[in-house]
Amino acid sequence: MNRHKAVKSFIVTGLFLSAGFSLSALSHQFTIVNSNSEPMPNMVVSLTALVPSPEQSINQPKGSTQPPIEVHQENKQFTPYITVIQKGYQLKFINDDDITHHIYSASGPKRFSFKLRKDNAQKDMVFDQAGHISMGCNIHDWMSGHVLVVDTPFYAVTNNLGQVEFDSVPDNEYQLDIWHPQLQIEDNKYSQKVSTPLSDSLTIQINASMDDIPSQQSLDDFDFLEGY
């Protein structure tokens, strides 16, 4: 099992306005473990309603009125390594280094390529299509990062104990997705159906191996030419 540094778990909740869907007062907890029953940190967990109602509004994005999520380039690395964002929200790229970066998307539903010069240069972008986007830097080829765009307000990243927790989830049928770019399974994703409210916390075992996260450091570091 990969032992990289865990990202702090967070909770995202949404609001179903349709009278046909009641909000559960329960907290829904999921624990993700590997084939050896060891906790899996840093796994992205999301719940997507299988039968959304046309009357309901699931915390719809409000464009620029919402604070953007940030991806930093710091010490010639993407920070965080994995960024999760709801479809329709804004993502801000910020260069914290004193050198130029040339960020590009290596794959995924949104293709981009842009330079971020030193002194906190920034680039804003809205992601309007769900999917996985892998990123690199044309100058520092060891840099790698990932953006996962989800079409649901219910998503979180597992903590050191492999746990996530969701509040205010409407009673419904959902597809539960568990994703990580190093998860060795089709589309790097495990899926199953779940129904809320849960009668108890749910432990899910992933019987697939995990690759190591690539090293985010060059063996022969350099400062790129100012004129780039």
N, C-alpha and C positions, 0 to 999 in steps of 0.2 A: 504493500500500500504506500502511496506517495505521502511523504511527511512534510510537505511544504507548509509555510506559515498560514494559519487559518485567517479568514476574513470574518469580521464580526457579523453575526446573524442580524438580520433586520426584518421588520414586518411591514407589509404593505396591505392596506385594506381598501375596499371599495364600497359603493353604495348601490343597492338595487332599489329602484324607485317603484317598480311594479308591485301592485298590491298582491299579485299572485305569487310572489317570492318573499318569504319571511326571513329576516336576519336571525341567524342563530346566535344566542347569547354565549354559546360555548366557545372555548378556545380550542382550536384544532392543531394538534401537535403530530409531526411526522419525524421519525428517526430513520436515517439512512445508514445502512451498514454494508460491509463487503461480504464476500463469501466466507470469511473467517469470523463474521459477526463483530468486526471492528468498526467503529464509527468512521464515516467518510465526511470530512470537513470540506468546505468550499464548493459543494455541489449546489447548482441552481435548481430550485424546486418551484414549480408553478402549477396553478389550478386554472383550467379553462373550462367554462360551462359548455356542456355538450348540446344543450337545447336552450340557447338564450331566447328570452322573450322579446318581441319587437317593442313592447312598451317600456322595457327596462333601460336604465342608463347606468353603465358600469364605470363611474368615475371617469367620464370622457375627458381626454386631454383638452386643455384650454390654450394651447399654443404658447406664445411668449409670456403669458401671465404666470406660467408655472416656472419655478426655479429650475435651471438646467442642471443635469447631472454632469459631473466633470471627469475627464480623463486627463491625467497629467503625464508629461514626459519629464522624468526626474532621475538624475544620475544615469542617463541614457537607458532608461527603462520605462515601460508603460506602467502607470500606477493609477488604479489597480490593474492587475493582470487580466481579470475578468470584470466587465461592466455589464449590468443588466438594466434595461430601460424599457418602459412601456411604449408601444407603438404610438407615434404622434407627438412624443415629447422631444425636447431639445437636449442635445449633447454638446458639451463645450470641451474642446481640446485646448490645453494650456501647457505651454513650454516653460518649465521652471529651470531649464538648463541655460548655461551661458554660451551655447552653441546652437547652430541651426539643425532642425530635424526636417525630414521630408516624409511625411506620413502618407501611407497609401493603404487601400483595402486589397488584400490578396485574394479574397473570395467573399461571396455573400450577395444579398439582394441590393445593396447600395454600394456603388463603386465610387471611389474618390482618390485624389492625389493632390496634396498641397504642402507647401513649405511653411514651417513655423520658425521664424528667426528668434534670436535670443531676446532677453529682457521681457519675459512673460507675454510673448506673442500668443494670440488666441484665435480660434476658429470655431464658429457655431454651426451646428448642423441638425436638421430635424430628420428623424428616421420614421418614415411613413409606411414601412413594410416589415412584417415580422420575419425573423431569420437570424442566422449566425454570420457574423462578419469577422474575419480574421484580419489582423493589421500587422504592418511592418514599417520599417524606416529604410528608405533608399540609401541613406548615408551610413547608418549603423545597422548592418544586416543581421546582427544577433538579437535586435529588439523584436519582440512579438507580444501581441495582446489580442484580446477578443471582446467583441460586443455581441450580446444576445438581446435581440429585440423581441419582446413577447406581446401577444395580443390579449392581455388580461391584467387587471390591477393586482392580482393575487400572486405574488412571487417573492422569493426570499433565498438567501444563501445559508447553507448549513453552518453551524458553529463547530467548535472543537469536539463536541459530543455527537456530531452528525445530525443535529436537531434544527428544525424550523417550526415556527408557530404562527398561525393565522387567526386573526380575530374578525368578527363581523362578516363571516362568509355566509351568504344566503344558502338556504337548504336547496340542494339541486344535485344533479349528476354532473361529475367533472372528469376531465382527463387530467391525471396527475403526470407531469413530465419531470424527469430528473436528468439534468444535463451537466456535462463538463467537457471541455475540448480534448482532454486526455482520456476520456472514457472510451475504452475499446469495444464499441458496439455500434450498430448502424446509426448514422447521424449523430453519434456521441450522445444518444438519448435513450433512456428507459421510460416506458409509458404504461400506465394501467388506469382502469376506471375506479373512481371512488364516489361515494355518496355522502353528503353532509345532511344532518349533523353526524359526526363520528360518535360511536358509543364509547370509544376509548382512544387513547393515543395509538398510532399505527406505526409499526416498524416494518421497513421494506428492505429486503436483502437484494443487493445487486451482484449477480454472479458474472461479472465481467472484470477484466483487468484494467489497471490504470497505468498509462505511460507517465514517465517523469516529465515535469515541466521543463522546457528547454532552458538552458543557462542564459541569463540576461546580462552576460558580461563578455566582452571581447578578449581574446588572448593577446591581441596586438592593438591596444587602444590608441586613438589618435584624436586630435582636434581638427575638424574639417576646415577648409579654406574659407575665409570670411567672404570671399566674392561669390560663393555658391548661390 
